[in-house]
Amino acid sequence: MAPSPRPASAPSPDADAEVPLAAPRAPGESGGALRAPGESGGAPPAPGESGGALRAARGKRRRRRAVIAALVVVAVVAAAVAALLVLGPPAIRRRIIAEARARGVALDPGAVDVSLGSVRLRDGRFSLLGVRGLSGTVARATIELRGLSPARIATEGVELTLVGMDALEDLPAWAAQYGPRAAALPLTTGRIRLGLRDRDGGPEVLALADGSLERRAAGSEGAAAPPGAPRPEVGVLKQARVLVAGREIARTDVAWSMGAASVSLGFGAEDVLSAPLRAELRPRPAPSASIELAPTPLSAVGALLGVDVGASTMVVAGTLELRLADGADRTALSEAPFEGPIALTVKGFTLPHPKELDGLLFGSTTTIKADARIPADRQRVALSGVEVAAGALKLKGTGAIERNGADAAIAMDLSGSIPCSLLAGSAAMSHLTGPVGLLARDLVSRALAGSVAVQVHVDARASRLTAARVTPSAILRCKLRL
């Protein structure tokens, strides 16, 4: 027996009515896709129903669906934000540490506050990977995010501590490995402080305080990088207070350049090459350093170093080359002695002397050369092979520079000899002029033999060079030519 057909159930008022397929159109009727009633272009509306009412109904359904979709998106975002605020800080903290390490920084973020688009750190601590003796703290840092990656960092209250000289040897290698990626992240820093100590726990020797750090585009600053090496990282610490043993001596710009081959500093300008006082450290192949003072008015040098030079019109220039002393252990630069030559030229200065020596101390330029040795404790600079030349007067001797807090004591003992003939001729020309003076100089020069032993003792303070005591003495050893 064939089953009886199941009666069709009446459609629910809330359910969409099943739409039968339209019958094929007769020839001559307009073609087109088959459409269900109620669709655009479908069968005409029922009697009494206008097309505007249908369009209004469809618009209400679209708006209702859009509102529902928007509410879903808001709910998802709210849930994500809630999860980020409640569960995210540990994960964010780990991500911050990983991002910093990828840029060569070992970071303890301190307190971490998370908000939409940024992360704020408070009381963080950091060091540079592979750089000995360098550590720091940061009071506040704001990291702007692009997605989950850092896009920009603004810091405030950064303090760096440099212990010994080992970090200066390690920094070029750090810059070569991490510099490009670290520099790719925009950084602004306000109120930065850098302190240098001879040893861990020792007093602060030098500090650069309250400066604002500005990165610059890499140019030709410092020594040229080896072929294929990354360009050096360069910048300037604007208007930093320079403190020596806790006493402020100047406020100036300090430029820096850090590359794969060297670390350079320039005092008194916004870039290293134009700075009047420049220092460069070259760690490879053997540790060495150089300090160069470009020809500069002594008044400007005094202002830069906090030295009282009065209203001097002298112009000074000089160099200091330092290398690891023979037999020193290069694995610990902080405890290794250094040595090297010093050369200094002072224009507009001659040694104090009586009028009778004018003929010997001619010109206005004095040159000083010496070999310097700096021991491991960095408290004293021993000067050997000192040579002072002013005109025809040439003196040799020894000296020392002793550190005393923010000041230094300078002492030199020099000696030399002057032929009696030159001394007598100079004395004659100082009292007689014209042909008579020339004749007297020739006569006494021929009549005298022997020499005059000259000794000069110098005592000075670095902070008051104009008050230096120069004590000359002479022993006559002249005799008549027979």
PyMOL commands that set and color helices and strands:
alter all, ss='L'
color gray80, all
select helices_A, chain A and resi 51-102+166-183+298-305+333-335+355-357+420-431+434-447
alter helices_A, ss='H'
color red, helices_A
select strands_A, chain A and resi 105-108+111-115+118-128+134-146+149-163+187-197+204-216+233-244+247-258+263-267+277-282+288-297+315-324+338-347+365-374+380-390+393-404+407-419+448-461+464-480
alter strands_A, ss='S'
color yellow, strands_A
deselect
rebuild
show_as cartoon
